[in-house]
Amino acid sequence: MDRLLWVCLGSALGGGARYLVAQGSAALLGAGFPYGTLAVNVGGSFLISLIMAVGLQSTLIPPTLRLFLTTGVMGGFTTYSTFNYETLEMLREGIWGLAGLNLALTVGLCLAAGLLGLAAGRLLTGG
């Protein structure tokens, strides 16, 4: 239960950070492009890889703190970071086919699910 609470706290902090980045990006760069989403996805991909590398290759980040930072904070900040890290790990392990499959399925299925969600929303609202 203790670990779950750390993940929940981290998720709240990550979600708040994502909101602030999105607002700040829109204010600085305009709302014509999703700069905030791009920033959290790129930043989150860097940070989760950094945290995992340091946490797994040293004792600088204990397991519970690593869970708080990755699943919690980075999970709340951007789930793309987890997808990115897992795909990079498959590539590092030489599992190229699974990495490509993960990439294709994630992008393809998420776009399809998004289209289905839009269609369902239109059906529900009569739009």
N, C-alpha and C positions, 0 to 999 in steps of 0.2 A: 504494500500500500504506500509505503514511503516513496518508492520510485515513481509511482503513478502521480503523486502530488508534485514531485519535482518536474515531471513531464508537463503537467497541467500549468504550473507556474511559468515554466519556460515558454509554453505555447502562448500564454497570455502576453508575455513580454515580446515574443516574436511577432505576434499579430499586431500589437501596438506599434512596433518598429516598422512593420510593413505599411501600416496606415500613414505614419509620419513620412516615410520615404515617398509614398505615392502623392501625398499632399505637397510635399516640398518640391518634388519633380514637376508636378503640374504648375506650381507657382513659378518655378524658375524657367522651365522649358516649354510650357504650354500644354494644352490638353489634346492636341491634334494627333499625338502618338503616345502609346502606353509606355512612356519613359520610366515610370515608377515600377511597373511590372518587370521591364527589362532590367532595371537596376537591382531589384531584389533577387531576380533569378540569377544574374551574373554574380552579384555579391554573395548570395547564399551558396552558390556552387563553389566559389573560392573558399568561403569560410568553413563549410562542412568538410571539404577535403583537407583543409589545414587542421581543423580540430581532430579529425580521424587520424591523420598522419601523426600528429604529435601525441594523441592519446594512445594509439596502438604501438608506436615505436619508442615510447618513453614512459616514465611514471609522472610526467608533469601534469597530466589531466587524468585524475582517477575515474574509474568506470561510472560512478553515479553522476559526477560532474559532466562527463562526456555524454551521457544519456540526456541530462538536462539541456546541454548546449545543442546537441544534434536533433534528437527526436522532439525535444521541447522547443527551444528557441528557434532553431533553423526550421523545424516543422511548422511552427507558427508563422515564421517569416516567409518561407517558400517551400512547398513540397517538391518543386523542381530540383532543389539541391539534392534531395535524397535520390531521385531518379538519376541525376547526373552522376553522383558518387557510385551508385550501384552499377551503372553502365560502365564507368571507368574501371571499376574493380573487375568486371567481366573481361574487359579489354586487357587489363594488366595480367590477368590469369590466362590470357590466350584463348578465351572462349568467345571468339569473334562472332560466330553464328548466333549465339544467344544474345550477345550485346546488340547485334543488328536487329534481331527479332524483338528485343525489348524496345529498341528505338522505334522501329516501324509500328509495333503494336501500340505503344504509348501514344505516339503522335496520331496514328490513324484512328484508333479506338476513341481517344479523347475528342478528336474532331467529330467523329460520328456521334458520340454521346452528346456532345454539345449541340449538334444539329437536331438530334432527337429531343433534347431538353427544350430547345427553342420551339419545335413543333408542338410538343406537349403543352408548353406555356400558351401558345396561340390557341390550341384546342380548348384549354381551360378558361381562357379569357375571351374567346370568340374573336380573337384578333386576326 
